[in-house]
Amino acid sequence: MSVTQGDVFETFEQYDLPKPNQAIVVKKCVELCNKYELSADNLANKCELIIYNKQDGKGISLKDLLILEKKVKQQWEARQTKYRIPQTPARMRKPLEMNLENLTNMDMLSQALNVKAEKPSDSFITPIKDVNFKRRRIETPSFGASPSILASPASESFKSRPNIGKSVHTYNRELKASKSGMKLNVEIPVNIDNPFEGRFRYMYDEVYEKSENLNSITSYLMRRLEEDISSREETKKNEEIEFSPVNFPAQKSVFIAGRVVCDAEGKLNAQSVLLEGDRATSAGNSIRLDISKLESYALFPGQVGIDELLFLVVTLTRQVVALQGLNSTGQCFVASKAFQPKCPAPRNPSVDELQDDTKSLQSRPTSVMIASGPFTTSDNMLYWPLNALLECVEEKQPDVLVLAGPFVDSAHRDVCMGNLDLTFEAQYEAVMHTIEQKLAASPTRVLVLPSLNDVHHHNVFPQPPAPAKSTTNIEYLPNPASFKINDINFGIVNSDILMHMSKQEISRRAPGDKLNRLARLSSHLISQRSFYPLYPPVKGANVDHSHYMAFRMIKRPDVLITPGDLRYFAQTSADKKSVCVNPGHLSKGTSGGTYAMLTIHNLKEKMSGNAFDRKPAERIRVDIVRI
């Protein structure tokens, strides 16, 4: 259907764009639509971008359309090339000579054309079924009594992988590890927080809503910073701590707060640091920062913080920071001290509640096994590492098994090439069926967490849990997820946030600082009260800020699990009150990887009153084990 001048005028009016006021411009708009197969809506979208980029308040001009035509023509030619049917080369043979007058019989004509004769009445009817035509069918398999996904035995190269079952890293080695085999049968309390209720809608992320969320987080953390700075010894001499607007000139030392941003696209450097204030205090204004007087720092756009006034941290997060210094001109703030929000204190329940939560620990320690995908090697989809893990579960019988995807990895060769005999959903169901069948007689509770790399699941963060199946020992968690085992609060985020943050960071350590880089990155999540504090997110993270409450860290985790591509580790956070764990991937290329084994011990001290410390970081042993 061709586009007319009336269509162009009507569409421009709907988009609230200035109507073309020259006949030649209108004619060119119609020409572009009809020549390059554009609808009036498509043209209006392209013109809208041009008009907003010009910022002169004028409408589209002929010069703009001529520039646009070059781009549209390239796109149109690319589409034609993509969908063009390749021509078959002519056969090198003598053309067939025939006299149609002598071929009056239809069978003779069919024989000459080397095709099967059909009745005239049937040639115009689509056949319902042809028994000679075989089409490859992709169906969800009906699983039998034995799981079929692990039917093939492991290859000799996988069986001969080095260091099978060896512990490659241990945290709190002085604590005893959980014993393998049958254990005293006790009830382990497991409580799961699921923020997803009802329908989960995404791709409704509006700019206004995103801005409101960022401002609310900034204001909330500024209030926490104000309380923290007022309680410090070096600032108690100040009568009252009050944040000034970031761009307000001052001849004396003042405090300002906001989030650090970069003044341009690209990686942050010491000359491109800006501080953006909130709306209430600074009306959303920003100011350039001079951080040359700060002795040490670790930078990536978004945060400035300091640990005991010795270690400055600047991150590309929504992290709110406070700075003390001079702003004599209102154009540049010279920072002399920097503050970041403290990690929230661990929650201490009442004595009665804690006794209920730790009742099973009085009999024996609780064991938790954590493994992160991919669960199959890169050269096939036979899931040998998963089979080896399930054999370890049958042997060690942990109380809880946490499995973090991907289960059907979108980056796997067979998935990319379309070599699967099942649909993605059916492949995932086959894996879940395998786990259920293998652990049917095991008392282990299984918690399943999706991944952004799961090709069968919603590729958005936060992720809703997978649909629950009719099973008794498998529970499905969202991503990120919070749950409690005994009195220990767990938090897990399966988006490789540490890798995303580390790619933005530049750092210089202070003399005598021994804080590990991985522990520092993990501590950012706790201090920012967010499972994904990075803003703007990296490409491919697909963060939907309309659901930002689903990845806020409501409770401080005693164990923070961050699976990803960085090296496995198990360490305490910056304030020594949480354990941060990366179990590594269960498979590495064509060989096996690692998983984590946690042992939770009971409190050593007796509980009295409400002023007691659970000391979770001192009661948990972590072993990183080679599969």
C-alpha positions in Angstrom: 0.0 0.0 0.0 1.5 3.3 -1.1 2.0 6.2 1.3 0.3 9.6 0.4 0.9 13.1 1.5 -2.1 12.9 3.8 -0.5 9.9 5.6 2.7 11.9 6.1 0.8 14.9 7.6 -1.3 12.8 9.8 1.6 10.8 11.2 3.7 13.9 11.9 0.8 15.3 13.8 0.4 12.2 15.9 4.1 12.3 16.8 3.8 16.0 17.7 6.4 16.9 15.0 6.5 20.1 12.9 4.8 19.5 9.6 6.9 19.8 6.5 6.1 23.3 5.2 7.6 23.0 1.7 6.0 21.0 -1.1 9.4 19.5 -2.2 10.0 18.2 1.3 6.6 16.6 1.4 7.2 15.0 -2.0 10.5 13.7 -0.8 8.9 12.1 2.3 6.4 10.3 0.1 9.2 9.2 -2.3 11.3 7.7 0.5 8.3 5.7 1.9 7.3 4.3 -1.4 10.7 3.7 -2.9 12.3 2.0 0.2 9.2 0.3 1.6 8.9 2.5 4.7 5.6 3.1 6.5 4.7 6.6 7.6 5.4 5.6 11.2 8.9 4.4 10.4 9.6 7.7 8.6 8.3 9.7 11.5 10.5 7.8 14.0 13.6 8.6 11.9 12.6 12.2 11.4 11.9 12.6 15.2 15.5 11.6 16.0 16.9 14.0 13.5 14.8 16.9 14.8 15.7 16.3 18.4 19.4 16.0 17.6 19.4 19.3 15.7 17.9 21.2 18.8 17.0 24.2 16.7 13.3 23.9 17.0 12.9 23.6 13.2 11.3 20.8 11.3 12.7 18.4 8.8 14.5 19.9 5.8 15.3 18.7 2.3 19.0 18.5 3.3 18.1 16.3 6.3 16.1 14.0 4.0 18.9 13.6 1.5 21.2 12.5 4.3 18.5 10.2 5.6 18.0 8.7 2.2 21.6 7.4 2.1 21.1 5.5 5.3 17.6 4.2 4.3 19.0 3.1 1.0 21.8 1.1 2.6 19.3 -0.6 5.0 17.0 -1.4 2.1 19.8 -2.9 0.0 21.0 -4.9 2.9 17.5 -6.4 3.3 17.3 -7.2 -0.3 20.6 -9.0 -0.2 19.7 -10.9 2.9 16.4 -12.3 1.5 17.5 -12.7 -2.2 17.2 -16.2 -3.4 20.4 -17.4 -5.1 20.1 -18.2 -8.7 20.9 -21.7 -9.7 23.5 -21.8 -12.5 22.2 -22.9 -15.9 22.8 -26.5 -16.7 25.4 -27.2 -19.4 23.3 -29.2 -21.7 21.4 -28.7 -24.9 17.9 -27.2 -24.5 15.1 -29.7 -24.8 13.3 -29.5 -28.1 9.7 -30.5 -28.2 6.7 -30.0 -30.4 3.7 -29.1 -28.1 1.3 -29.9 -30.9 2.3 -33.6 -30.8 2.2 -33.7 -27.0 -1.5 -33.5 -26.6 -1.6 -36.2 -24.0 -0.9 -34.9 -20.4 1.1 -38.0 -19.5 3.4 -37.5 -22.4 4.0 -33.8 -21.4 4.7 -34.9 -17.8 7.2 -37.5 -19.0 9.0 -34.9 -21.1 9.2 -32.5 -18.1 10.3 -35.4 -15.8 7.6 -34.8 -13.3 4.8 -36.9 -12.0 1.4 -36.5 -13.6 -1.4 -35.3 -11.4 -5.1 -35.0 -11.9 -6.1 -31.4 -12.9 -8.5 -31.3 -10.0 -5.8 -32.2 -7.5 -3.1 -29.8 -8.7 -4.9 -26.8 -7.1 -5.5 -28.5 -3.7 -3.0 -28.4 -0.9 -2.4 -32.0 0.2 -3.4 -32.7 3.7 -0.9 -35.5 4.3 1.8 -37.2 2.3 2.9 -40.5 3.6 6.1 -40.3 1.6 7.1 -36.9 3.2 9.1 -37.1 6.4 9.6 -34.0 8.4 11.9 -33.7 11.4 9.6 -33.3 14.5 10.7 -31.5 17.6 8.7 -32.6 20.6 8.9 -32.6 24.3 10.0 -36.1 25.2 7.9 -38.3 27.5 10.5 -39.4 30.1 10.6 -42.9 31.3 11.7 -44.3 34.6 15.4 -43.6 33.8 16.8 -40.2 32.9 17.9 -40.1 29.3 19.9 -36.9 29.5 22.8 -38.8 31.2 22.5 -42.0 29.3 25.9 -41.7 27.6 28.9 -42.6 29.8 31.6 -40.0 30.3 34.6 -40.0 27.9 38.0 -41.2 29.0 39.4 -37.6 28.7 36.7 -36.3 31.2 37.2 -39.3 33.5 41.0 -38.6 33.6 40.6 -34.9 34.6 43.1 -33.9 37.3 42.5 -33.4 41.0 39.1 -35.0 41.2 37.5 -34.2 44.6 40.5 -32.1 45.7 39.8 -29.0 47.8 41.6 -26.1 46.0 40.7 -23.4 48.5 39.4 -23.4 52.1 38.0 -20.6 54.3 38.1 -21.1 58.1 40.2 -24.2 57.8 40.2 -24.6 61.6 36.5 -25.6 61.6 35.5 -29.1 60.8 34.1 -30.0 57.4 30.7 -31.8 57.1 30.9 -35.5 57.1 29.9 -37.5 54.1 27.3 -40.2 54.1 24.3 -40.7 56.2 23.7 -38.1 58.9 21.4 -37.7 61.9 18.0 -37.0 60.5 17.1 -33.5 61.6 14.8 -30.8 60.2 16.7 -28.0 58.6 14.7 -24.7 58.4 14.9 -23.1 55.0 13.0 -19.9 54.4 12.9 -18.3 50.9 12.0 -14.7 50.0 10.3 -14.3 46.7 9.5 -10.7 45.6 7.7 -11.9 42.5 4.0 -12.3 43.0 1.4 -12.5 40.2 2.4 -11.6 36.6 5.9 -10.5 35.8 5.9 -7.8 33.1 9.0 -6.3 31.8 10.1 -4.0 28.9 8.0 -1.2 30.5 11.1 0.6 31.8 10.4 4.3 31.4 13.0 7.1 31.7 11.0 9.0 34.3 10.6 6.0 36.5 14.3 5.1 36.2 15.2 8.7 37.2 12.8 8.5 40.2 14.3 5.2 41.4 17.9 6.6 41.1 17.0 9.7 43.1 15.2 7.8 45.8 18.2 5.5 46.3 20.5 8.5 46.4 18.4 10.3 49.0 18.1 7.2 51.2 21.8 6.5 51.3 22.5 10.2 51.9 20.5 10.0 55.1 22.5 6.9 56.1 25.7 8.8 55.3 24.6 11.8 57.4 24.0 9.6 60.4 27.3 7.8 59.9 29.5 10.9 59.6 27.9 12.5 62.6 28.9 9.5 64.7 32.6 9.5 63.7 35.2 10.7 66.2 36.8 13.1 63.7 33.5 14.8 62.9 31.9 15.0 66.4 33.4 18.4 66.9 31.2 19.8 64.2 27.9 21.0 65.7 25.7 19.7 62.9 26.5 17.8 59.7 24.5 19.3 56.8 25.1 18.6 53.2 25.6 21.7 50.9 24.5 21.9 47.3 27.2 20.4 45.2 27.7 23.6 43.1 27.4 26.1 45.9 30.6 28.2 46.3 32.1 28.1 49.8 35.3 29.5 51.3 35.4 27.0 54.2 35.4 23.3 54.4 31.9 21.8 53.6 30.3 18.4 53.1 28.6 17.5 49.8 27.0 14.2 48.8 25.9 12.5 45.6 26.9 9.8 43.2 30.0 9.9 41.0 29.5 9.9 37.2 31.9 10.2 34.3 31.8 13.5 32.2 31.8 11.5 28.9 31.3 8.0 27.6 34.2 5.7 28.1 36.4 4.7 31.0 36.7 7.0 34.0 40.0 8.7 34.8 41.1 11.2 37.4 40.3 14.2 35.2 36.7 13.1 34.3 35.1 12.6 37.7 31.8 14.5 38.4 29.6 14.4 41.5 25.9 14.5 40.8 23.7 15.6 43.7 20.1 14.6 44.5 17.1 16.8 43.6 16.2 17.9 47.1 19.6 19.2 48.1 21.3 20.0 44.8 18.4 20.1 42.3 20.2 17.3 40.4 23.2 19.5 39.5 26.7 18.1 39.2 30.2 19.5 39.8 33.7 18.5 38.7 35.8 16.8 41.4 39.5 17.3 42.1 40.7 14.1 43.8 44.5 14.8 43.5 44.8 15.3 47.3 43.4 11.9 48.1 46.3 9.5 48.7 44.8 6.3 47.4 41.8 5.3 45.4 40.0 2.6 43.3 37.9 4.2 40.6 35.1 3.2 38.3 32.4 5.8 37.5 29.6 6.3 40.1 31.0 6.0 43.7 33.5 7.7 45.9 34.0 6.1 49.3 36.6 5.7 52.0 37.3 3.0 54.5 38.4 4.4 57.8 39.5 7.5 55.9 42.4 5.6 54.3 41.1 3.9 51.2 39.1 5.8 48.6 36.7 3.9 46.4 35.0 5.3 43.3 32.7 3.0 41.4 30.2 3.2 38.6 27.3 2.4 40.8 24.3 4.2 42.2 26.5 4.4 45.3 26.0 7.6 47.2 29.1 9.3 48.7 30.0 12.2 50.9 33.0 14.5 50.4 34.6 17.1 52.6 36.6 19.8 51.0 36.6 23.3 49.4 34.5 24.7 46.6 35.8 28.3 46.3 34.4 29.0 42.8 31.4 26.7 42.5 33.1 25.1 39.4 35.3 22.5 41.0 35.2 20.8 44.4 38.7 20.0 45.8 38.1 16.9 48.0 40.2 16.3 51.1 38.2 13.5 52.7 35.6 11.0 51.3 33.0 8.9 53.0 31.0 5.9 51.7 28.0 4.2 53.4 29.0 1.6 55.9 27.8 -1.9 55.4 24.6 -2.4 57.3 24.9 -4.4 60.6 23.9 -8.0 60.5 20.4 -8.7 61.8 20.3 -10.3 65.3 17.0 -12.1 65.9 15.5 -12.6 69.3 16.7 -15.3 71.6 13.6 -17.4 71.1 13.7 -17.1 67.3 17.4 -17.9 67.2 16.9 -21.0 69.4 14.3 -22.3 66.9 16.6 -21.5 63.9 19.7 -23.2 65.4 17.9 -26.2 67.0 19.3 -28.6 64.3 22.8 -27.2 64.8 22.8 -28.5 68.3 22.8 -32.0 66.9 25.2 -31.6 63.9 26.5 -28.9 61.5 24.4 -28.1 58.4 26.0 -28.6 55.0 25.2 -26.6 51.9 26.6 -27.5 48.4 26.6 -24.7 45.8 27.3 -25.2 42.0 27.1 -22.8 39.1 26.6 -23.7 35.4 27.3 -24.4 32.7 26.6 -28.0 33.7 27.9 -29.6 30.5 31.3 -29.5 28.7 31.7 -27.2 25.7 32.0 -30.1 23.1 28.7 -31.9 23.8 25.3 -31.7 25.6 25.7 -34.9 27.6 26.0 -33.2 31.0 28.9 -35.2 32.4 29.9 -32.6 35.0 26.2 -32.5 36.3 26.3 -36.3 36.5 29.5 -36.2 38.5 28.0 -33.5 40.8 24.8 -35.6 41.4 27.1 -38.6 42.3 28.8 -36.3 44.9 25.4 -35.3 46.3 24.4 -39.0 46.7 27.7 -39.7 48.4 28.0 -36.6 50.7 24.2 -36.0 51.1 24.3 -32.3 51.9 21.3 -30.8 53.5 20.8 -28.2 50.8 22.0 -28.1 47.2 21.9 -24.8 45.4 22.2 -24.9 41.5 22.7 -21.7 39.6 22.3 -21.7 35.9 22.8 -21.7 33.0 21.3 -25.1 32.4 20.9 -24.6 28.7 23.7 -22.2 27.9 23.0 -19.7 25.1 26.8 -19.6 24.4 27.1 -23.4 23.9 28.2 -24.5 20.4 25.3 -26.9 19.9 22.8 -24.3 21.0 24.2 -21.7 18.7 24.3 -24.1 15.7 20.9 -25.5 16.3 22.1 -29.0 16.8 19.7 -30.0 19.6 17.1 -32.6 19.0 14.8 -31.0 21.6 13.4 -27.5 22.0 15.2 -25.3 24.6 12.4 -25.8 27.0 12.3 -29.5 26.5 16.1 -29.7 27.1 15.7 -27.8 30.3 12.9 -30.0 31.5 15.1 -33.0 30.7 17.8 -31.7 32.9 15.4 -31.0 35.8 13.9 -34.5 35.3 17.3 -35.9 35.6 18.0 -34.1 38.8 14.7 -35.1 40.3 15.1 -38.8 39.3 18.7 -39.0 40.6 17.9 -37.4 43.9 14.5 -39.0 44.4 15.6 -41.0 47.4 17.9 -38.3 48.8 16.9 -36.0 51.7 18.7 -33.1 50.1 16.6 -30.0 49.3 17.4 -28.6 45.9 17.2 -24.8 45.1 17.3 -23.9 41.4 18.3 -20.4 40.3 18.1 -19.2 36.6 20.8 -17.3 34.7 20.8 -14.6 32.1 22.6 -17.1 29.8 19.7 -19.6 30.0 18.4 -19.7 26.5 15.0 -21.0 27.6 14.3 -18.3 30.3 13.4 -14.6 30.3 16.6 -12.7 29.4 15.9 -9.8 31.8 17.3 -8.8 35.3 15.8 -9.4 37.8 14.6 -12.8 36.6 11.4 -14.5 37.9 11.7 -18.1 39.1 11.1 -20.9 36.6 7.6 -22.4 36.7 7.2 -24.8 39.5 6.9 -28.4 38.7 5.1 -31.2 40.6 8.1 -32.2 42.6 8.8 -32.4 46.3 12.6 -31.8 46.6 13.2 -29.0 44.1 12.3 -25.4 44.7 12.7 -22.6 42.1 14.2 -19.2 43.1 14.3 -15.9 41.3 17.5 -14.2 40.3 18.7 -12.6 42.6 17.4 -14.5 45.6 17.5 -14.3 49.3 16.9 -17.3 51.6 17.7 -18.4 55.2 19.2 -21.7 56.3 19.1 -22.0 60.1 19.9 -18.5 61.3 22.3 -17.7 58.3 20.9 -15.3 55.7 22.0 -16.1 52.1 22.0 -13.8 49.1 22.9 -14.9 45.6 23.0 -13.0 42.3 23.7 -14.8 39.1 24.6 -12.0 36.7 28.4 -11.9 36.9 28.2 -8.5 38.6 31.8 -8.7 39.9 33.2 -9.1 36.4 31.1 -6.1 35.2 32.4 -3.9 38.1 36.0 -5.1 37.8 36.1 -4.1 34.1 35.4 -0.4 35.1 37.8 -0.2 38.0 41.2 1.5 38.2 42.9 1.4 41.6 45.9 2.3 43.7 46.2 0.7 47.1 47.1 2.6 50.3 50.3 1.6 52.1 49.5 -1.3 54.4 46.1 -2.0 52.9 45.5 -5.8 52.7 41.9 -5.9 51.5 41.6 -8.3 48.7 40.2 -6.9 45.4 37.5 -9.5 45.1 36.4 -9.0 48.7 36.3 -5.2 48.0 34.1 -5.7 44.9 31.7 -8.0 46.9 31.6 -5.4 49.7 30.2 -2.8 47.3 27.0 -4.8 46.9 26.5 -5.0 50.7 27.3 -1.3 51.4 25.0 -0.2 48.5 22.2 -2.5 49.6 21.8 -3.8 46.0 22.5 -7.0 44.1 23.3 -4.9 41.0 24.6 -1.5 42.0 26.2 -0.8 38.7 24.7 2.1 36.7 24.5 2.4 33.8 24.6 -1.4 33.5 26.9 -3.1 31.0 25.6 -4.1 27.6 23.7 -7.4 27.8 22.8 -7.1 31.5 19.2 -6.2 30.5 18.5 -4.5 33.8 14.8 -3.5 34.2 14.7 -0.7 36.7 10.9 -0.8 36.9 11.6 -3.9 39.1 14.5 -2.4 41.1 12.9 -3.5 44.4 13.4 -7.1 43.3 17.2 -6.6 43.3 17.5 -4.4 46.4 19.2 -6.0 49.3 16.6 -5.8 52.0 18.5 -7.9 54.5 22.2 -8.0 54.8 23.4 -11.5 53.8 25.7 -13.5 56.1 26.8 -15.4 52.9 26.9 -13.5 49.6 27.2 -15.9 46.6 28.3 -14.3 43.3 28.9 -16.9 40.6 30.8 -15.6 37.6 33.8 -15.8 35.3 36.3 -14.4 37.9 38.4 -16.9 39.8 36.7 -18.9 42.6 37.2 -17.4 46.1 35.8 -17.5 49.6 36.6 -14.5 51.8 35.2 -12.1 54.3 33.7 -8.8 53.4 35.5 -5.5 54.1 34.0 -5.3 57.7 34.7 -9.0 58.4 31.0 -9.8 59.1 29.9 -11.6 55.9 31.4 -14.4 53.8 31.6 -13.8 50.1 31.8 -16.8 47.8 32.3 -17.5 44.1 32.0 -21.3 43.6 33.4 -21.0 40.0 31.8 -22.9 37.1 31.1 -26.6 37.3 32.6 -27.1 33.8 35.6 -25.4 32.2 35.8 -26.0 28.5 36.0 -29.7 27.9 37.0 -30.5 31.5 35.5 -30.2 34.9 35.4 -27.1 37.1 34.7 -26.4 40.8 31.8 -26.2 43.3 31.6 -24.9 46.9 30.8 -26.9 50.0 29.7 -24.9 53.1 29.5 -26.2 56.7 27.5 -24.1 59.2 28.4 -24.6 62.8 26.5 -23.7 66.0 27.1 -20.7 68.2 30.0 -21.1 70.5 28.9 -18.6 73.1 25.7 -18.8 75.2 22.9 -16.5 74.2 21.9 -14.0 76.9 19.5 -11.0 76.5 19.4 -9.2 73.2 23.0 -7.9 73.1 24.7 -10.9 71.5 26.6 -11.4 68.2 25.9 -14.4 66.0 29.3 -14.1 64.4 28.3 -15.8 61.2 31.7 -15.3 59.4 33.4 -17.3 62.2 31.0 -20.2 62.2 31.1 -21.0 58.5 33.7 -23.2 56.7 33.9 -23.0 52.9 35.7 -25.5 50.7 36.1 -24.9 47.0 36.3 -28.5 45.5 37.3 -29.7 42.1 34.5 -31.8 40.5 
